Amino acid sequence: MKKDVSIIGVDLAKQVFQLHGATGTGEVVFRKELSRRRFEEFI
């Protein structure tokens, strides 16, 4: 079952971005750690 992401949190660091996606009720859909290059591709 696909869940809609309502909230995306981004933690900025020097080398990586940490992403956290959640539904409107706070249920976690994904957690990712991406390099700057991968972050651009993801967005």
PQR file of N, CA, C, O and H, with PARSE charges and radii, in Angstrom:
ATOM      1  N   MET A   1       0.839  -1.176   0.000 -0.4000 1.5000
ATOM      2  CA  MET A   1       0.000   0.000   0.000 -0.0000 2.0000
ATOM      3  C   MET A   1       0.882   1.237   0.000  0.5500 1.7000
ATOM      4  O   MET A   1       1.796   1.356   0.816 -0.5500 1.4000
ATOM      5  N   LYS A   2       0.612   2.146  -0.903 -0.4000 1.5000
ATOM      6  CA  LYS A   2       1.359   3.395  -1.007 -0.0000 2.0000
ATOM      7  C   LYS A   2       0.816   4.405  -0.006  0.5500 1.7000
ATOM      8  O   LYS A   2      -0.396   4.567   0.133 -0.5500 1.4000
ATOM      9  H   LYS A   2      -0.130   2.050  -1.567  0.4000 1.0000
ATOM     10  N   LYS A   3       1.725   5.082   0.688 -0.4000 1.5000
ATOM     11  CA  LYS A   3       1.324   6.092   1.657 -0.0000 2.0000
ATOM     12  C   LYS A   3       1.768   7.454   1.164  0.5500 1.7000
ATOM     13  O   LYS A   3       2.881   7.601   0.659 -0.5500 1.4000
ATOM     14  H   LYS A   3       2.710   4.951   0.574  0.4000 1.0000
ATOM     15  N   ASP A   4       0.908   8.453   1.306 -0.4000 1.5000
ATOM     16  CA  ASP A   4       1.230   9.803   0.872 -0.0000 2.0000
ATOM     17  C   ASP A   4       2.102  10.500   1.901  0.5500 1.7000
ATOM     18  O   ASP A   4       1.817  10.466   3.098 -0.5500 1.4000
ATOM     19  H   ASP A   4       0.004   8.334   1.716  0.4000 1.0000
ATOM     20  N   VAL A   5       3.160  11.127   1.430 -0.4000 1.5000
ATOM     21  CA  VAL A   5       4.051  11.891   2.293 -0.0000 2.0000
ATOM     22  C   VAL A   5       3.500  13.303   2.411  0.5500 1.7000
ATOM     23  O   VAL A   5       3.308  13.984   1.404 -0.5500 1.4000
ATOM     24  H   VAL A   5       3.392  11.155   0.458  0.4000 1.0000
ATOM     25  N   SER A   6       3.245  13.743   3.637 -0.4000 1.5000
ATOM     26  CA  SER A   6       2.740  15.088   3.888 -0.0000 2.0000
ATOM     27  C   SER A   6       3.806  16.010   4.458  0.5500 1.7000
ATOM     28  O   SER A   6       3.734  17.230   4.311 -0.5500 1.4000
ATOM     29  H   SER A   6       3.401  13.190   4.455  0.4000 1.0000
ATOM     30  N   ILE A   7       4.796  15.410   5.110 -0.4000 1.5000
ATOM     31  CA  ILE A   7       5.829  16.183   5.798 -0.0000 2.0000
ATOM     32  C   ILE A   7       7.193  15.649   5.383  0.5500 1.7000
ATOM     33  O   ILE A   7       7.424  14.440   5.412 -0.5500 1.4000
ATOM     34  H   ILE A   7       4.854  14.419   5.230  0.4000 1.0000
ATOM     35  N   ILE A   8       8.099  16.548   4.997 -0.4000 1.5000
ATOM     36  CA  ILE A   8       9.478  16.162   4.724 -0.0000 2.0000
ATOM     37  C   ILE A   8      10.379  17.031   5.587  0.5500 1.7000
ATOM     38  O   ILE A   8      10.347  18.259   5.499 -0.5500 1.4000
ATOM     39  H   ILE A   8       7.911  17.530   4.974  0.4000 1.0000
ATOM     40  N   GLY A   9      11.178  16.385   6.416 -0.4000 1.5000
ATOM     41  CA  GLY A   9      12.155  17.093   7.240 -0.0000 2.0000
ATOM     42  C   GLY A   9      13.533  16.908   6.632  0.5500 1.7000
ATOM     43  O   GLY A   9      13.870  15.816   6.177 -0.5500 1.4000
ATOM     44  H   GLY A   9      11.204  15.388   6.487  0.4000 1.0000
ATOM     45  N   VAL A  10      14.331  17.968   6.622 -0.4000 1.5000
ATOM     46  CA  VAL A  10      15.672  17.923   6.057 -0.0000 2.0000
ATOM     47  C   VAL A  10      16.662  18.438   7.100  0.5500 1.7000
ATOM     48  O   VAL A  10      16.536  19.559   7.593 -0.5500 1.4000
ATOM     49  H   VAL A  10      14.056  18.855   6.992  0.4000 1.0000
ATOM     50  N   ASP A  11      17.642  17.607   7.425 -0.4000 1.5000
ATOM     51  CA  ASP A  11      18.713  17.996   8.328 -0.0000 2.0000
ATOM     52  C   ASP A  11      19.937  18.284   7.468  0.5500 1.7000
ATOM     53  O   ASP A  11      20.446  17.395   6.784 -0.5500 1.4000
ATOM     54  H   ASP A  11      17.745  16.696   7.024  0.4000 1.0000
ATOM     55  N   LEU A  12      20.402  19.514   7.505 -0.4000 1.5000
ATOM     56  CA  LEU A  12      21.536  19.917   6.677 -0.0000 2.0000
ATOM     57  C   LEU A  12      22.841  19.694   7.428  0.5500 1.7000
ATOM     58  O   LEU A  12      22.993  20.117   8.573 -0.5500 1.4000
ATOM     59  H   LEU A  12      19.988  20.236   8.060  0.4000 1.0000
ATOM     60  N   ALA A  13      23.773  19.028   6.770 -0.4000 1.5000
ATOM     61  CA  ALA A  13      25.102  18.818   7.330 -0.0000 2.0000
ATOM     62  C   ALA A  13      26.123  19.205   6.259  0.5500 1.7000
ATOM     63  O   ALA A  13      25.746  19.582   5.149 -0.5500 1.4000
ATOM     64  H   ALA A  13      23.649  18.685   5.840  0.4000 1.0000
ATOM     65  N   LYS A  14      27.386  19.116   6.582 -0.4000 1.5000
ATOM     66  CA  LYS A  14      28.409  19.528   5.617 -0.0000 2.0000
ATOM     67  C   LYS A  14      28.490  18.606   4.415  0.5500 1.7000
ATOM     68  O   LYS A  14      28.633  19.071   3.284 -0.5500 1.4000
ATOM     69  H   LYS A  14      27.693  18.810   7.484  0.4000 1.0000
ATOM     70  N   GLN A  15      28.402  17.316   4.645 -0.4000 1.5000
ATOM     71  CA  GLN A  15      28.601  16.360   3.561 -0.0000 2.0000
ATOM     72  C   GLN A  15      27.329  15.667   3.085  0.5500 1.7000
ATOM     73  O   GLN A  15      27.269  15.211   1.943 -0.5500 1.4000
ATOM     74  H   GLN A  15      28.287  16.938   5.564  0.4000 1.0000
ATOM     75  N   VAL A  16      26.309  15.581   3.942 -0.4000 1.5000
ATOM     76  CA  VAL A  16      25.103  14.833   3.586 -0.0000 2.0000
ATOM     77  C   VAL A  16      23.850  15.586   4.033  0.5500 1.7000
ATOM     78  O   VAL A  16      23.902  16.496   4.860 -0.5500 1.4000
ATOM     79  H   VAL A  16      26.357  15.951   4.870  0.4000 1.0000
ATOM     80  N   PHE A  17      22.736  15.174   3.461 -0.4000 1.5000
ATOM     81  CA  PHE A  17      21.420  15.631   3.881 -0.0000 2.0000
ATOM     82  C   PHE A  17      20.700  14.418   4.453  0.5500 1.7000
ATOM     83  O   PHE A  17      20.705  13.351   3.839 -0.5500 1.4000
ATOM     84  H   PHE A  17      22.693  14.435   2.790  0.4000 1.0000
ATOM     85  N   GLN A  18      20.088  14.565   5.608 -0.4000 1.5000
ATOM     86  CA  GLN A  18      19.284  13.492   6.162 -0.0000 2.0000
ATOM     87  C   GLN A  18      17.829  13.878   5.983  0.5500 1.7000
ATOM     88  O   GLN A  18      17.405  14.947   6.420 -0.5500 1.4000
ATOM     89  H   GLN A  18      20.083  15.432   6.106  0.4000 1.0000
ATOM     90  N   LEU A  19      17.058  13.001   5.336 -0.4000 1.5000
ATOM     91  CA  LEU A  19      15.656  13.264   5.024 -0.0000 2.0000
ATOM     92  C   LEU A  19      14.755  12.344   5.826  0.5500 1.7000
ATOM     93  O   LEU A  19      15.098  11.193   6.095 -0.5500 1.4000
ATOM     94  H   LEU A  19      17.402  12.132   4.980  0.4000 1.0000
ATOM     95  N   HIS A  20      13.606  12.865   6.201 -0.4000 1.5000
ATOM     96  CA  HIS A  20      12.612  12.114   6.954 -0.0000 2.0000
ATOM     97  C   HIS A  20      11.254  12.473   6.352  0.5500 1.7000
ATOM     98  O   HIS A  20      10.854  13.637   6.367 -0.5500 1.4000
ATOM     99  H   HIS A  20      13.327  13.800   5.982  0.4000 1.0000
ATOM    100  N   GLY A  21      10.557  11.486   5.828 -0.4000 1.5000
ATOM    101  CA  GLY A  21       9.228  11.704   5.265 -0.0000 2.0000
ATOM    102  C   GLY A  21       8.172  11.037   6.115  0.5500 1.7000
ATOM    103  O   GLY A  21       8.358   9.907   6.568 -0.5500 1.4000
ATOM    104  H   GLY A  21      10.882  10.541   5.815  0.4000 1.0000
ATOM    105  N   ALA A  22       7.051  11.733   6.340 -0.4000 1.5000
ATOM    106  CA  ALA A  22       5.994  11.194   7.188 -0.0000 2.0000
ATOM    107  C   ALA A  22       4.627  11.548   6.626  0.5500 1.7000
ATOM    108  O   ALA A  22       4.487  12.482   5.836 -0.5500 1.4000
ATOM    109  H   ALA A  22       6.900  12.651   5.972  0.4000 1.0000
ATOM    110  N   THR A  23       3.633  10.799   7.040 -0.4000 1.5000
ATOM    111  CA  THR A  23       2.247  11.091   6.674 -0.0000 2.0000
ATOM    112  C   THR A  23       1.742  12.219   7.580  0.5500 1.7000
ATOM    113  O   THR A  23       2.441  12.646   8.499 -0.5500 1.4000
ATOM    114  H   THR A  23       3.747  10.040   7.682  0.4000 1.0000
ATOM    115  N   GLY A  24       0.544  12.687   7.316 -0.4000 1.5000
ATOM    116  CA  GLY A  24      -0.058  13.728   8.134 -0.0000 2.0000
ATOM    117  C   GLY A  24      -0.273  13.316   9.578  0.5500 1.7000
ATOM    118  O   GLY A  24      -0.370  14.170  10.459 -0.5500 1.4000
ATOM    119  H   GLY A  24      -0.023  12.341   6.569  0.4000 1.0000
ATOM    120  N   THR A  25      -0.348  12.015   9.831 -0.4000 1.5000
ATOM    121  CA  THR A  25      -0.535  11.521  11.201 -0.0000 2.0000
ATOM    122  C   THR A  25       0.788  11.237  11.902  0.5500 1.7000
ATOM    123  O   THR A  25       0.800  10.829  13.063 -0.5500 1.4000
ATOM    124  H   THR A  25      -0.269  11.321   9.115  0.4000 1.0000
ATOM    125  N   GLY A  26       1.903  11.450  11.203 -0.4000 1.5000
ATOM    126  CA  GLY A  26       3.215  11.250  11.798 -0.0000 2.0000
ATOM    127  C   GLY A  26       3.832   9.893  11.554  0.5500 1.7000
ATOM    128  O   GLY A  26       4.926   9.623  12.049 -0.5500 1.4000
ATOM    129  H   GLY A  26       1.893  11.782  10.260  0.4000 1.0000
ATOM    130  N   GLU A  27       3.169   9.033  10.808 -0.4000 1.5000
ATOM    131  CA  GLU A  27       3.712   7.708  10.500 -0.0000 2.0000
ATOM    132  C   GLU A  27       4.878   7.854   9.521  0.5500 1.7000
ATOM    133  O   GLU A  27       4.739   8.496   8.480 -0.5500 1.4000
ATOM    134  H   GLU A  27       2.280   9.252  10.406  0.4000 1.0000
ATOM    135  N   VAL A  28       6.022   7.262   9.853 -0.4000 1.5000
ATOM    136  CA  VAL A  28       7.223   7.381   9.027 -0.0000 2.0000
ATOM    137  C   VAL A  28       7.038   6.624   7.716  0.5500 1.7000
ATOM    138  O   VAL A  28       6.646   5.457   7.709 -0.5500 1.4000
ATOM    139  H   VAL A  28       6.135   6.741  10.699  0.4000 1.0000
ATOM    140  N   VAL A  29       7.326   7.306   6.605 -0.4000 1.5000
ATOM    141  CA  VAL A  29       7.263   6.680   5.280 -0.0000 2.0000
ATOM    142  C   VAL A  29       8.673   6.352   4.800  0.5500 1.7000
ATOM    143  O   VAL A  29       8.896   5.290   4.218 -0.5500 1.4000
ATOM    144  H   VAL A  29       7.644   8.254   6.611  0.4000 1.0000
ATOM    145  N   PHE A  30       9.625   7.251   5.037 -0.4000 1.5000
ATOM    146  CA  PHE A  30      11.009   6.976   4.660 -0.0000 2.0000
ATOM    147  C   PHE A  30      11.980   7.777   5.514  0.5500 1.7000
ATOM    148  O   PHE A  30      11.641   8.809   6.092 -0.5500 1.4000
ATOM    149  H   PHE A  30       9.444   8.113   5.510  0.4000 1.0000
ATOM    150  N   ARG A  31      13.200   7.258   5.568 -0.4000 1.5000
ATOM    151  CA  ARG A  31      14.356   7.947   6.154 -0.0000 2.0000
ATOM    152  C   ARG A  31      15.516   7.685   5.211  0.5500 1.7000
ATOM    153  O   ARG A  31      15.792   6.539   4.855 -0.5500 1.4000
ATOM    154  H   ARG A  31      13.476   6.420   5.099  0.4000 1.0000
ATOM    155  N   LYS A  32      16.189   8.746   4.812 -0.4000 1.5000
ATOM    156  CA  LYS A  32      17.299   8.605   3.869 -0.0000 2.0000
ATOM    157  C   LYS A  32      18.443   9.517   4.270  0.5500 1.7000
ATOM    158  O   LYS A  32      18.230  10.576   4.861 -0.5500 1.4000
ATOM    159  H   LYS A  32      15.964   9.677   5.101  0.4000 1.0000
ATOM    160  N   GLU A  33      19.646   9.102   3.948 -0.4000 1.5000
ATOM    161  CA  GLU A  33      20.823   9.942   4.068 -0.0000 2.0000
ATOM    162  C   GLU A  33      21.407  10.057   2.670  0.5500 1.7000
ATOM    163  O   GLU A  33      21.796   9.053   2.073 -0.5500 1.4000
ATOM    164  H   GLU A  33      19.819   8.241   3.468  0.4000 1.0000
ATOM    165  N   LEU A  34      21.471  11.273   2.146 -0.4000 1.5000
ATOM    166  CA  LEU A  34      21.886  11.476   0.767 -0.0000 2.0000
ATOM    167  C   LEU A  34      23.040  12.464   0.672  0.5500 1.7000
ATOM    168  O   LEU A  34      23.124  13.417   1.447 -0.5500 1.4000
ATOM    169  H   LEU A  34      21.154  12.089   2.631  0.4000 1.0000
ATOM    170  N   SER A  35      23.927  12.224  -0.286 -0.4000 1.5000
ATOM    171  CA  SER A  35      24.972  13.200  -0.583 -0.0000 2.0000
ATOM    172  C   SER A  35      24.325  14.415  -1.235  0.5500 1.7000
ATOM    173  O   SER A  35      23.160  14.369  -1.629 -0.5500 1.4000
ATOM    174  H   SER A  35      23.860  11.449  -0.915  0.4000 1.0000
ATOM    175  N   ARG A  36      25.074  15.487  -1.347 -0.4000 1.5000
ATOM    176  CA  ARG A  36      24.523  16.694  -1.978 -0.0000 2.0000
ATOM    177  C   ARG A  36      24.047  16.398  -3.406  0.5500 1.7000
ATOM    178  O   ARG A  36      22.983  16.861  -3.817 -0.5500 1.4000
ATOM    179  H   ARG A  36      26.021  15.524  -1.027  0.4000 1.0000
ATOM    180  N   ARG A  37      24.822  15.641  -4.142 -0.4000 1.5000
ATOM    181  CA  ARG A  37      24.452  15.304  -5.526 -0.0000 2.0000
ATOM    182  C   ARG A  37      23.166  14.479  -5.566  0.5500 1.7000
ATOM    183  O   ARG A  37      22.271  14.769  -6.360 -0.5500 1.4000
ATOM    184  H   ARG A  37      25.686  15.264  -3.808  0.4000 1.0000
ATOM    185  N   ARG A  38      23.067  13.466  -4.729 -0.4000 1.5000
ATOM    186  CA  ARG A  38      21.864  12.609  -4.684 -0.0000 2.0000
ATOM    187  C   ARG A  38      20.651  13.391  -4.213  0.5500 1.7000
ATOM    188  O   ARG A  38      19.531  13.135  -4.657 -0.5500 1.4000
ATOM    189  H   ARG A  38      23.794  13.230  -4.084  0.4000 1.0000
ATOM    190  N   PHE A  39      20.871  14.355  -3.306 -0.4000 1.5000
ATOM    191  CA  PHE A  39      19.776  15.182  -2.826 -0.0000 2.0000
ATOM    192  C   PHE A  39      19.140  15.961  -3.979  0.5500 1.7000
ATOM    193  O   PHE A  39      17.916  16.024  -4.091 -0.5500 1.4000
ATOM    194  H   PHE A  39      21.780  14.563  -2.946  0.4000 1.0000
ATOM    195  N   GLU A  40      19.976  16.549  -4.830 -0.4000 1.5000
ATOM    196  CA  GLU A  40      19.471  17.275  -6.009 -0.0000 2.0000
ATOM    197  C   GLU A  40      18.662  16.354  -6.902  0.5500 1.7000
ATOM    198  O   GLU A  40      17.608  16.751  -7.398 -0.5500 1.4000
ATOM    199  H   GLU A  40      20.970  16.498  -4.738  0.4000 1.0000
ATOM    200  N   GLU A  41      19.129  15.138  -7.120 -0.4000 1.5000
ATOM    201  CA  GLU A  41      18.415  14.178  -7.959 -0.0000 2.0000
ATOM    202  C   GLU A  41      17.091  13.766  -7.312  0.5500 1.7000
ATOM    203  O   GLU A  41      16.082  13.610  -7.999 -0.5500 1.4000
ATOM    204  H   GLU A  41      19.985  14.815  -6.718  0.4000 1.0000
ATOM    205  N   PHE A  42      17.103  13.591  -5.988 -0.4000 1.5000
ATOM    206  CA  PHE A  42      15.903  13.169  -5.265 -0.0000 2.0000
ATOM    207  C   PHE A  42      14.808  14.227  -5.341  0.5500 1.7000
ATOM    208  O   PHE A  42      13.639  13.911  -5.562 -0.5500 1.4000
ATOM    209  H   PHE A  42      17.923  13.718  -5.430  0.4000 1.0000
ATOM    210  N   ILE A  43      15.199  15.483  -5.155 -0.4000 1.5000
ATOM    211  CA  ILE A  43      14.235  16.580  -5.167 -0.0000 2.0000
ATOM    212  C   ILE A  43      13.824  16.855  -6.590  0.5500 1.7000
ATOM    213  O   ILE A  43      13.012  17.747  -6.837 -0.5500 1.4000
ATOM    214  H   ILE A  43      16.148  15.740  -4.975  0.4000 1.0000
TER
END
